[in-house]
Amino acid sequence: MQRSHDDDDNNGGSDGTARRLDDLEVKASFTEDLLDQLNLLVYRQQQQIERLQQQIAQLQRQAPEGGAGAARNPRDELPPHY
């Protein structure tokens, strides 16, 4: 019959406590690894956001003064089939 963790603890068994401690250490290790991966992901995303903001600023500088909201004369624009 398989003994539970509680049986070991109630009988003063240090094997159960050691096993639980090992499990917690493994979980802590995986948690640290996951945290490192997430931190790296956030760092890379922040770099990408900053690059995109720079590209937007550059495009805004290149845009004509009137911008997209300026009134256009429809005669100046040819239909796509011409």
Backbone hydrogen bonds, N-H to C=O, Kabsch-Sander energy under -0.5 kcal/mol:
donor,donor_aa,acceptor,acceptor_aa,energy
8,D,4,S,-1.5
9,D,5,H,-2.1
10,N,6,D,-2.7
11,N,7,D,-1.6
12,G,9,D,-1.2
13,G,8,D,-3.2
17,T,13,G,-1.0
18,A,14,S,-2.7
19,R,15,D,-2.4
20,R,16,G,-2.5
21,L,17,T,-2.4
22,D,18,A,-2.6
23,D,19,R,-2.6
24,L,20,R,-2.3
25,E,21,L,-2.3
26,V,22,D,-2.4
27,K,23,D,-2.5
28,A,24,L,-2.6
29,S,25,E,-2.2
30,F,26,V,-2.5
31,T,27,K,-2.5
32,E,28,A,-2.4
33,D,29,S,-2.3
34,L,30,F,-2.6
35,L,31,T,-2.5
36,D,32,E,-2.3
37,Q,33,D,-2.3
38,L,34,L,-2.6
39,N,35,L,-2.6
40,L,36,D,-2.1
41,L,37,Q,-2.2
42,V,38,L,-2.6
43,Y,39,N,-2.3
44,R,40,L,-2.5
45,Q,41,L,-2.4
46,Q,42,V,-2.3
47,Q,43,Y,-2.1
48,Q,44,R,-2.3
49,I,45,Q,-2.6
50,E,46,Q,-2.4
51,R,47,Q,-2.2
52,L,48,Q,-2.5
53,Q,49,I,-2.4
54,Q,50,E,-2.0
55,Q,51,R,-2.3
56,I,52,L,-2.4
57,A,53,Q,-2.3
58,Q,54,Q,-2.3
59,L,55,Q,-2.6
60,Q,56,I,-2.4
61,R,57,A,-1.9
62,Q,58,Q,-1.7
63,A,59,L,-1.4
67,G,64,P,-1.0
70,A,67,G,-1.0
76,D,73,N,-1.9
77,E,74,P,-0.9
78,L,76,D,-0.5
82,Y,79,P,-1.7
